[in-house]
Amino acid sequence: MKISIITVTYQAASTLRDAIESVLGQDYPEVEYLIIDGGSTDGTQALVKSYGDRVHTFVSEPDKGLYDAMNKGIALATGDIIGMLNADDFYAHPNILSKVVEAMKTTSSEALFGDLVYVREPELDKVVRYYPGKGFHPDKMLSGNMPPHPTFFLRKTFYDEYGGFDTSYKICADFDVMVRFFHQAKGSYVYLPEVMVNMRTGGSSTRGLSSTFTINREMLRACRKYGLSTSLPRIYSKYFGKVFQLIRKPKTEV
């Protein structure tokens, strides 16, 4: 069973190497790696080309944003399973993808997710926040909760049938995909009980009050789009639970 990993990047050469190394260092043999670049001018092209054909597909051209680039990757992917790894994230250890495939095979699940930790330069082994997938249930999406997207793996057949990322969203097209999967498609899923991804802080979903406002409005929009009854106060209530993510901090590997 082939697994396709898509990394979308733009002007992120300073962190991209960690992402690439963490994918190419996986012990699972059937990995297709695709890097979709928005036309960077910071050395990204030279960096990716230095890995030769170990990066199976490399596209570098202007795009219409993050989700447009992700859709390009999905269209080019040939794997049975698709995962997204951001340019400033990296897998926690070399066995992640083999565990993903084994768990999805064993359970015949259409999706898989696990845990994520936030880390910060220069101490990438120090956990700033713990974002667990444990305990997730589709009903929790009504309160704005979702599994950590970099740990979320989907069979390609879902994208073929239900489509990719809605590019009209600024930040929450990943939430929209998950609402579509869990509530429209009623897809089957499995939780992998371990830290799968280390994420550097500072991404588009963690940038201050303006992003917070946009995130929650877009989550409300996605729920209503698929006929789910919720409200903005209910979605904001998720922040009470996030306090515990700052307290519980498992160890990580680099």
Secondary structure as UniProt FT lines:
FT   STRAND          3..9
FT   HELIX           13..24
FT   STRAND          31..37
FT   HELIX           44..49
FT   TURN            50..51
FT   HELIX           52..54
FT   STRAND          57..60
FT   HELIX           66..76
FT   STRAND          81..84
FT   TURN            87..88
FT   STRAND          89..91
FT   TURN            94..95
FT   HELIX           96..107
FT   STRAND          111..120
FT   TURN            121..122
FT   STRAND          123..131
FT   TURN            134..135
FT   HELIX           138..143
FT   HELIX           149..151
FT   STRAND          153..155
FT   HELIX           156..162
FT   TURN            167..168
FT   HELIX           173..179
FT   HELIX           180..184
FT   STRAND          189..200
FT   HELIX           204..206
FT   HELIX           208..225
FT   TURN            226..227
FT   HELIX           232..236
FT   HELIX           238..247
//
